[in-house]
Amino acid sequence: MEFLIITGMSGAGKSVALDFFEDMGYFCIDNLPPAFINKFAELCCHSELKKIAIVIDIRGREFFNALFSELSLMEKEGLNYEILFLEASDEALIRRFKETRRKHPLDKEGRILEAILKERRLLEEIRGKANKIIDTSKISQKELFNDLKRIYSFHIIDKETMSVSIISFGYKYGIPMDSDMVFDVRFLPNPYYVNSLREHTGEEKVVQDYVLKWPLTGKFYKNFFGFIHFLLPEYRKEGKSHLMIAIGCTGGKHRSVTTAIKLRDRLVKDDYRVILEHRDINK
């Protein structure tokens, strides 16, 4: 049985996440009082339900204090669970509450920022136990949906097999916030400065040939791939089911794209499930 606890800051996207898991066939419950988690998990174990997702957050009010004792009970009874934590910056949360005119659950006197800061403090410990943290400050609902799909679609299919997301990006547009590892390939020769290659991308052979022809690239790839090949089994031993590797160059069109593709090809040969995304290739 897969038992997923979705929690995090109010306004960070928990409802979107719950919609995603419902679409994926999960039995979903919103705002389950934490004091009932263990009883509910036991009930699910005696049912035909295989995939459960529940949202637990500060709306549980006084019941929220029971969360950790309930999780400890689950662990003692051998009931496995995972925690997905959604968060966003103070600025993003304030903007969302003002746009929707919703009231923050802890806002008693119209002081949204104070309510957000209080909630952040109350959730600090559960954030530390999360298996996955997603910052939704700069992403749309659709992008959050896609992120969840990238993270959990393979996870749902085969929990024993580690999935790897590789994302190429341009540093000029910022580092992907939910990356587990970030690699900078701006030291590689840059096709952007070759007039005939500037408008092409790392998805095209002509650019890949340029990036790959340099001895420096060959030496780097040998060490880089070996490093990743060493790390992934170690992460898997620690129970990590999904890893996001971000590879960046200046604009996210040439060197990072080529390197991400070559890493994808290498990992697929090693039987890893890989999702590849070129975030900034069309910017």
C-alpha positions as CSV (number, residue, x, y, z in Angstrom):
1,M,0.0,0.0,0.0
2,E,1.3,3.5,-0.9
3,F,0.4,6.0,1.8
4,L,1.3,9.6,0.9
5,I,0.9,12.5,3.3
6,I,0.6,15.9,1.5
7,T,1.3,18.8,3.7
8,G,2.9,22.3,3.7
9,M,2.1,25.9,3.7
10,S,-1.4,27.2,3.1
11,G,-1.6,28.5,-0.4
12,A,1.4,26.5,-1.7
13,G,-0.7,24.2,-3.9
14,K,-1.8,21.2,-1.8
15,S,-5.2,21.2,-3.5
16,V,-3.6,21.0,-6.9
17,A,-1.4,18.1,-5.7
18,L,-4.5,16.3,-4.3
19,D,-6.2,16.7,-7.7
20,F,-3.2,15.2,-9.4
21,F,-3.1,12.2,-7.2
22,E,-6.9,11.7,-7.5
23,D,-6.4,11.7,-11.3
24,M,-3.7,9.1,-10.8
25,G,-6.1,6.7,-9.1
26,Y,-5.3,7.5,-5.5
27,F,-8.0,7.4,-2.8
28,C,-7.8,11.0,-1.5
29,I,-8.9,12.8,1.6
30,D,-8.5,16.5,2.3
31,N,-7.9,17.9,5.8
32,L,-7.8,14.7,7.7
33,P,-7.2,15.5,11.4
34,P,-3.7,14.2,12.2
35,A,-5.1,12.4,15.3
36,F,-6.9,10.0,13.0
37,I,-4.0,9.0,10.7
38,N,-3.0,5.8,12.4
39,K,-6.6,4.5,12.7
40,F,-7.3,5.5,9.1
41,A,-4.1,3.7,7.9
42,E,-5.1,0.6,9.7
43,L,-8.5,0.7,8.1
44,C,-6.9,1.1,4.7
45,C,-4.8,-2.0,5.3
46,H,-7.9,-4.1,5.7
47,S,-9.4,-2.7,2.5
48,E,-8.7,-3.1,-1.2
49,L,-7.2,0.4,-1.4
50,K,-3.7,0.3,-2.7
51,K,-2.9,4.0,-3.1
52,I,-3.9,6.7,-0.5
53,A,-3.1,10.4,-0.4
54,I,-4.2,12.6,2.4
55,V,-3.8,16.3,3.0
56,I,-2.8,17.3,6.5
57,D,-2.2,20.8,7.4
58,I,-2.6,23.6,9.9
59,R,-6.4,23.6,9.4
60,G,-6.4,20.6,11.8
61,R,-5.7,23.2,14.5
62,E,-5.4,21.5,17.9
63,F,-5.4,18.1,16.3
64,F,-2.2,19.0,14.4
65,N,-0.2,18.5,17.6
66,A,-0.9,14.8,17.4
67,L,0.8,14.4,14.1
68,F,4.2,13.2,15.2
69,S,2.9,10.7,17.8
70,E,0.6,9.3,15.0
71,L,3.6,9.0,12.6
72,S,5.6,7.2,15.3
73,L,2.7,4.8,15.9
74,M,2.6,4.0,12.1
75,E,6.4,3.4,12.1
76,K,6.1,1.0,15.1
77,E,3.4,-0.9,13.4
78,G,5.3,-1.2,10.1
79,L,3.0,1.1,8.1
80,N,5.1,2.8,5.5
81,Y,4.4,6.4,4.5
82,E,5.9,9.2,2.5
83,I,5.6,12.9,3.0
84,L,5.3,15.5,0.2
85,F,5.8,19.1,1.5
86,L,4.7,22.1,-0.6
87,E,6.0,25.6,0.2
88,A,6.4,29.0,-1.3
89,S,8.0,32.3,-0.5
90,D,6.2,34.8,1.8
91,E,5.8,37.2,-1.1
92,A,4.2,34.5,-3.3
93,L,1.8,33.4,-0.5
94,I,0.7,36.9,0.3
95,R,0.0,37.6,-3.4
96,R,-2.1,34.4,-3.7
97,F,-4.2,35.2,-0.6
98,K,-4.8,38.7,-1.8
99,E,-5.7,37.6,-5.3
100,T,-8.2,34.9,-4.1
101,R,-9.4,36.9,-1.1
102,R,-9.2,33.8,1.0
103,K,-8.3,34.1,4.6
104,H,-5.2,32.4,6.0
105,P,-6.3,29.7,8.6
106,L,-4.1,31.4,11.2
107,D,-5.0,35.0,10.3
108,K,-7.1,36.4,13.2
109,E,-6.6,40.1,12.7
110,G,-6.0,40.6,9.0
111,R,-2.2,40.2,9.4
112,I,-1.4,37.8,6.6
113,L,2.4,37.9,6.9
114,E,2.3,37.2,10.7
115,A,0.0,34.2,10.0
116,I,2.4,32.9,7.3
117,L,5.4,33.2,9.6
118,K,3.6,31.5,12.4
119,E,2.6,28.6,10.1
120,R,6.1,28.3,8.8
121,R,7.4,27.9,12.3
122,L,4.7,25.3,13.2
123,L,5.5,23.3,10.1
124,E,9.3,23.4,10.4
125,E,9.6,19.9,12.0
126,I,7.3,18.1,9.6
127,R,9.2,19.8,6.7
128,G,12.4,18.2,8.1
129,K,10.8,14.7,7.8
130,A,9.6,15.3,4.2
131,N,10.7,12.9,1.5
132,K,10.1,15.5,-1.2
133,I,9.9,19.3,-1.0
134,I,8.5,21.4,-3.8
135,D,8.8,25.2,-3.9
136,T,5.9,26.6,-5.9
137,S,6.8,30.2,-5.6
138,K,7.6,30.7,-9.3
139,I,5.6,28.0,-11.0
140,S,2.1,27.8,-12.3
141,Q,-0.5,25.2,-11.4
142,K,0.1,23.5,-14.7
143,E,3.9,23.4,-14.0
144,L,3.2,22.0,-10.5
145,F,1.1,19.3,-12.1
146,N,3.9,18.5,-14.5
147,D,6.5,18.4,-11.7
148,L,4.3,15.9,-9.8
149,K,3.9,13.8,-12.9
150,R,7.6,13.8,-13.4
151,I,8.3,12.8,-9.8
152,Y,5.6,10.4,-9.1
153,S,4.6,8.7,-12.3
154,F,7.5,6.2,-12.3
155,H,7.3,6.1,-8.6
156,I,3.8,4.7,-8.9
157,I,4.7,2.1,-11.4
158,D,7.6,0.6,-9.6
159,K,8.7,1.8,-6.2
160,E,11.8,-0.4,-6.1
161,T,13.2,1.2,-9.2
162,M,14.8,4.6,-8.9
163,S,13.7,7.3,-11.4
164,V,15.9,10.2,-12.4
165,S,14.8,13.5,-13.8
166,I,17.4,15.4,-15.8
167,I,16.7,19.1,-16.5
168,S,18.8,21.4,-18.6
169,F,18.6,25.1,-17.8
170,G,20.2,28.5,-18.4
171,Y,21.8,30.2,-15.4
172,K,20.5,33.5,-16.7
173,Y,17.0,32.2,-15.9
174,G,17.8,30.8,-12.5
175,I,18.6,27.4,-11.0
176,P,15.6,24.9,-10.8
177,M,14.7,25.2,-7.1
178,D,13.7,21.6,-6.5
179,S,17.0,20.1,-7.9
180,D,18.8,17.5,-5.8
181,M,22.1,18.1,-7.6
182,V,23.2,21.0,-9.9
183,F,26.1,20.8,-12.4
184,D,27.6,23.8,-14.1
185,V,28.9,23.1,-17.7
186,R,29.7,26.7,-18.6
187,F,33.4,25.8,-18.7
188,L,32.9,23.8,-21.9
189,P,33.5,25.4,-25.3
190,N,30.4,27.4,-26.2
191,P,28.7,26.9,-29.6
192,Y,26.9,30.2,-29.1
193,Y,30.0,32.0,-30.3
194,V,30.1,30.0,-33.6
195,N,27.8,32.0,-35.9
196,S,26.6,28.9,-37.8
197,L,25.6,27.2,-34.6
198,R,24.1,30.0,-32.6
199,E,20.5,29.4,-33.7
200,H,20.7,25.6,-33.3
201,T,20.3,23.7,-30.0
202,G,21.9,20.8,-28.2
203,E,19.2,18.6,-29.5
204,E,20.8,18.8,-33.0
205,K,23.8,16.7,-34.1
206,V,25.7,19.7,-35.4
207,V,25.8,21.3,-31.9
208,Q,26.5,18.0,-30.2
209,D,29.4,17.3,-32.5
210,Y,30.9,20.7,-31.7
211,V,30.5,20.2,-27.9
212,L,31.8,16.6,-28.0
213,K,34.9,17.2,-30.2
214,W,36.9,18.8,-27.5
215,P,39.3,16.7,-25.3
216,L,38.0,18.7,-22.3
217,T,34.5,17.5,-22.9
218,G,35.6,13.9,-23.2
219,K,37.6,14.1,-20.0
220,F,34.7,15.8,-18.1
221,Y,32.0,13.4,-19.3
222,K,34.1,10.4,-18.2
223,N,34.4,11.8,-14.7
224,F,30.9,13.2,-14.6
225,F,29.2,10.0,-15.7
226,G,31.4,7.9,-13.4
227,F,30.4,10.2,-10.5
228,I,26.7,9.8,-11.2
229,H,27.1,6.1,-11.8
230,F,28.7,5.8,-8.3
231,L,26.1,8.1,-6.5
232,L,22.8,6.7,-7.8
233,P,23.0,3.2,-6.1
234,E,24.0,4.9,-2.9
235,Y,20.9,7.1,-3.0
236,R,18.8,4.1,-3.7
237,K,20.2,2.3,-0.7
238,E,19.0,5.2,1.4
239,G,15.5,4.7,0.1
240,K,15.4,7.7,-2.3
241,S,13.1,6.8,-5.1
242,H,13.5,9.9,-7.3
243,L,16.4,12.2,-8.0
244,M,16.5,15.4,-9.9
245,I,19.8,16.4,-11.6
246,A,20.0,19.9,-13.1
247,I,22.6,20.7,-15.7
248,G,23.2,24.4,-16.5
249,C,25.0,26.5,-19.0
250,T,24.6,30.2,-19.8
251,G,21.4,30.2,-21.9
252,G,20.2,26.6,-21.5
253,K,20.3,25.9,-25.2
254,H,23.6,24.3,-26.2
255,R,26.1,22.8,-23.7
256,S,23.6,21.9,-21.0
257,V,21.2,20.4,-23.5
258,T,23.9,18.2,-25.1
259,T,25.2,17.1,-21.7
260,A,21.7,16.3,-20.4
261,I,21.0,14.2,-23.4
262,K,24.2,12.3,-23.1
263,L,23.6,11.6,-19.4
264,R,20.1,10.5,-20.2
265,D,21.4,8.0,-22.8
266,R,24.0,6.7,-20.4
267,L,21.5,6.2,-17.5
268,V,18.9,4.5,-19.8
269,K,21.6,2.0,-20.8
270,D,22.0,1.3,-17.0
271,D,18.3,0.6,-16.8
272,Y,17.3,3.7,-14.9
273,R,13.9,5.3,-15.6
274,V,14.8,8.8,-16.9
275,I,12.7,11.8,-17.6
276,L,14.4,14.6,-19.6
277,E,13.4,18.2,-19.8
278,H,15.0,21.2,-21.4
279,R,13.5,24.0,-19.4
280,D,15.0,27.0,-21.3
281,I,15.6,25.7,-24.8
282,N,12.9,27.9,-26.4
283,K,13.6,31.1,-24.5
